[in-house]
Amino acid sequence: MPGDWRNHALGRMRRSRAASLRFLARLPERALLQPRTQGKWSVKDTCAHIGAWEEEAVRRLALIQRGRAARI
């Protein structure tokens, strides 16, 4: 069926997101805020960065869906 790939992909994304959220929920706040990268980003900083790019991806995918990919 044409939509099967989409349903499969969405299911995988939902399961992955749920697993990530379960993992993050187990971390103590101190661990979320402690800088851990060379750029001194914490887990919380990294999650915020990923979230911002996910919002941008949604915006871009909406443009593509409306046939306006050139506006990206």
C-alpha beads as a LAMMPS data file, in Angstrom:
LAMMPS data file: protein, C-alpha beads

72 atoms
71 bonds

1 atom types
1 bond types

-500.0 500.0 xlo xhi
-500.0 500.0 ylo yhi
-500.0 500.0 zlo zhi

Masses

1 110.0

Atoms # bond

1 1 1 0.000 0.000 0.000
2 1 1 1.234 3.523 -0.765
3 1 1 1.028 4.811 2.822
4 1 1 2.716 1.816 4.433
5 1 1 6.199 3.327 4.325
6 1 1 4.862 6.486 5.953
7 1 1 3.074 4.595 8.718
8 1 1 6.161 2.470 9.319
9 1 1 8.416 5.546 9.480
10 1 1 6.055 7.394 11.815
11 1 1 5.836 4.367 14.084
12 1 1 9.624 4.130 14.273
13 1 1 9.900 7.851 15.042
14 1 1 7.285 7.599 17.801
15 1 1 8.994 4.601 19.388
16 1 1 12.384 6.282 19.201
17 1 1 11.034 9.493 20.739
18 1 1 9.309 7.558 23.529
19 1 1 12.522 5.649 24.326
20 1 1 14.524 8.896 24.398
21 1 1 12.014 10.549 26.721
22 1 1 12.028 7.531 29.048
23 1 1 15.828 7.694 29.196
24 1 1 15.858 11.433 29.877
25 1 1 13.218 11.059 32.595
26 1 1 15.574 8.746 34.496
27 1 1 18.461 11.230 34.500
28 1 1 18.876 13.383 37.598
29 1 1 18.571 17.126 36.963
30 1 1 22.250 17.588 37.803
31 1 1 23.170 15.261 34.926
32 1 1 20.891 17.172 32.538
33 1 1 22.565 20.481 33.328
34 1 1 26.220 19.426 33.528
35 1 1 28.279 20.550 30.513
36 1 1 29.518 17.412 28.752
37 1 1 30.885 18.436 25.356
38 1 1 33.901 20.345 24.131
39 1 1 31.587 23.280 23.490
40 1 1 30.319 22.944 27.073
41 1 1 26.830 21.854 26.031
42 1 1 24.734 19.957 28.553
43 1 1 22.210 17.227 27.771
44 1 1 19.509 19.879 28.191
45 1 1 21.271 22.194 25.702
46 1 1 21.580 19.364 23.196
47 1 1 17.887 18.454 23.553
48 1 1 16.896 22.101 23.024
49 1 1 19.067 22.234 19.900
50 1 1 17.501 19.052 18.515
51 1 1 14.022 20.368 19.309
52 1 1 14.691 23.621 17.453
53 1 1 15.872 21.719 14.378
54 1 1 12.839 19.438 14.545
55 1 1 10.622 22.529 14.434
56 1 1 12.550 23.738 11.396
57 1 1 12.165 20.325 9.754
58 1 1 8.396 20.459 10.276
59 1 1 8.303 23.917 8.674
60 1 1 10.333 22.718 5.686
61 1 1 8.324 19.537 5.217
62 1 1 5.126 21.598 5.230
63 1 1 6.566 23.758 2.434
64 1 1 7.470 20.657 0.434
65 1 1 4.000 19.217 0.976
66 1 1 2.451 22.434 -0.365
67 1 1 4.681 22.301 -3.437
68 1 1 6.796 25.235 -2.298
69 1 1 10.155 23.502 -1.765
70 1 1 11.928 26.399 -3.474
71 1 1 11.083 28.549 -0.439
72 1 1 13.320 26.487 1.845

Bonds

1 1 1 2
2 1 2 3
3 1 3 4
4 1 4 5
5 1 5 6
6 1 6 7
7 1 7 8
8 1 8 9
9 1 9 10
10 1 10 11
11 1 11 12
12 1 12 13
13 1 13 14
14 1 14 15
15 1 15 16
16 1 16 17
17 1 17 18
18 1 18 19
19 1 19 20
20 1 20 21
21 1 21 22
22 1 22 23
23 1 23 24
24 1 24 25
25 1 25 26
26 1 26 27
27 1 27 28
28 1 28 29
29 1 29 30
30 1 30 31
31 1 31 32
32 1 32 33
33 1 33 34
34 1 34 35
35 1 35 36
36 1 36 37
37 1 37 38
38 1 38 39
39 1 39 40
40 1 40 41
41 1 41 42
42 1 42 43
43 1 43 44
44 1 44 45
45 1 45 46
46 1 46 47
47 1 47 48
48 1 48 49
49 1 49 50
50 1 50 51
51 1 51 52
52 1 52 53
53 1 53 54
54 1 54 55
55 1 55 56
56 1 56 57
57 1 57 58
58 1 58 59
59 1 59 60
60 1 60 61
61 1 61 62
62 1 62 63
63 1 63 64
64 1 64 65
65 1 65 66
66 1 66 67
67 1 67 68
68 1 68 69
69 1 69 70
70 1 70 71
71 1 71 72
